[in-house]
Amino acid sequence: MHDRKPSTTTAGDAPKLALFCQECGHTSKLGGDWLLREDDGGYWIVCPDCETTVVSQPVFE
């Protein structure tokens, strides 16, 4: 069994659909303040605080 740390966020505090940066802890709605970077190879959702890539999605032809 894995020990889990108690959450500091309650269900009423977090947006229904949110992203979380594992590097710095930034949390925001999917359409929130995240940076979107795109090129022919795909797109990346990047943390506005520490510029860590939170989501990386390649484009398949």
C-alpha positions, 0 to 999 in steps of 0.5 A: 500500500502507498502512503499518500500525503493529505491534500491541501485542496478540497473539492470545492477549491479546485476547478472542475478541469485543472492542470497542475505543474509538478515542478512549482505547484501552479494550478489553473483551469485548462483555459486559464493562464497556461502558455501554449506553444505550437509548431508542426510537430505538436503543441505544448502547454507550459507553466507561466511561472516556471516554464515547465512543460505540463502537457506535450502532444505530438501531431501525427500525420 
